[in-house]
Structures are given as C-alpha cells and as structure tokens.
C-alpha cells in the first residue's frame, strides 16, 4: 500500500509547455497498471498541440481551460472529466485568473510525446 501527501511530491517544469508543471503522484513503479500525475498551469499557461501514444483520463481539480482534442475545441472546468484517445492531437490553454489543475491517469505502457506542427493538427 502506498499513501503520501500530494503537496509533498516534487513538481517539475514541463519544458514543452508554458507556465506548466507536473507532479508524478503515483509512478509506474508504484502502480501496476496506471500512473497518476497532477498538472498545474498558471493563468495563460498551457501546452502546445501534441500527441501521446497512450490514452489519457483526466479529472479537472480547479480553474478553467480551453482544450483542443482532434478537431474539437472545448472549455473545461472543475469537476469535468476528459478522455483523450491515444495518438489524437491535443492542446491546453488556462483561462481566467485562476490556475488550471487536473489529474491525469495514463496506462503504464511506453509513451512517446510528439509536438504537432500547426499545419499538421
């Protein structure tokens, strides 16, 4: 059994993003099937259009963001749940004056992140 305080887990800057950090709350070494991460985006921060080779299951903890998933653009906020299929381009932009935070669960499988050029998405 693993129990820890989320605010005691070190955060690391997500270099591909702007004003974005990530905590690995449960790593692939700690959970047999899924890893759990918490992302924090400062107001106006976000992540560029990219793909991952694994699916994402996300739960919004705080704030509001515009999210692009494939050809769809949506606004998400606290208590929304988002599913992003593997290999589908997606991006994030935190909106408003409050930080955008979400949990992201991914399967413990090899994952490759690829930035998608504007004319590819």
N, C-alpha and C positions, 0 to 999 in steps of 0.2 A: 504494500500500500504506500502511496506517495501523497503527502499533504504538505503544502507550502503556501506562503503568503505571496500573492501575485505582485504586490508592490515591493517585494524583496528580490524579485527576479530582475537581473540586469537588462536594460534596454540597449539596443544597438541602432544606430542610424541606418536607414535604408538608403544606400547611396544612389540608387536609380530614381528615388523619389525626391520630393521637395517638402521639407518640414515634416518628415515621416520617420517614426521609429517603430521598432518591433521587439517584443519580448517573446521568447520561446518558453511558454508556461509549462508544457509537457513535451519533451523531445521524443524522437523516435526511439531513443534508448530507454525511455520511461514508460511509454505506452506501446503495446504490441501492434496496434492497428492504425492509430491516428496520432498526429501531433497537434497540439493546440498552441496557437500564437495569438498575441494581442497586439493590434496595430493602433498607433496614436498619430493622428495627423493634425498639425496646427491649422488654425483658420487660414484658408487659402492654399494649404499644402495639398499634396496628392501624389499619385503615382501615374507614370505615363502609360500609354497603351502597350500591353504586353500579353503574352500567353504563358501558360504553365502546362506541363504535361500531365498534371494531376488535377482532379476536381477540387473545388473549394466550397465549404459550407460555412456561412458567416452569420453572426448574430451581432446587431448593432447595439452597443452599450450606451453611447452618448453622441450628441451632435447630429449633424445633417450633412449629407454629401450628395453630389451628382455622381452617378456611376454609369459608365458605358459598358455594356455587355453585348458583344457582337454588334449588331446594327441598332440595338435598343439603348436609349438613354433614359434613366430613371432617377428619381430623388428618393433617398432612403434616410430614415431617422431612427431614433431609439426604439428598440423592440422589434424592428423589422428583421426578417430572416432572408438571406440571399443565397442562392445556389448558382455557382459558376461552373459549367461543364469543363472538362479537360480540353485544352487546345483552343478555347474560344478567347479571342482578344477581349481585354477588359482594362478599364482605367478608373481612377478616382479623383475627385476634387472636393475638398472640405469646403462647406458653405457656411456663411454666417460668422458670428463672433465666438462661437464655442468650438473647442477641439472635437474632432470626429474620432471615435474609438469603436473598434469592433473586434470580436473574437473570430478567429479563422481556424477551422479544423481541416486538415489535409491528410490523406492516407499516407502511410509510411511506405512510399514507393519512390523510385528515382524520379526526381523532378528537375526539369530544365526550364528556366525562365528566359524568354526571348522578348526583347523590346521590338515592337512592331512600328515600322516607319509610317508616317501619316498617310502615305499613298497606298499602304498595304492593308490598313484597317478598314 
